């Protein structure tokens, strides 16, 4: 297992970019649940955030791609609006162990996009 980040480092309703083994991920805490995705828009493969750790729209209800304005459901990663509608962000399975969010190294394989 790879340690990503202490769970307490992500406040409710916020997001956090994470670099792990040269892969870029992000985590969101919404409704006291964590969600972790690869930081890759399924449309063109660009990073999603517009500023460091800024992955959410103004309402903090959706994930927003800064490149095209696409909006994604936080729980599923499905694109709801934008050029990648019908596609999804790649979610990464994780566990929280002793207060640390951890993932399996095999789950870091890059997602296929396009």
Secondary structure, DSSP 8 states (H G I E B T S, - for coil): -EEEEEGGGS-TTEEEEEEETTEEEEEEEETTEEEEEES--TTT-----SSTT--B-TTSSEEE-TTT--EEETTT-BEEESTTTT-B--B---EEETTEEEE-GGGGS-----
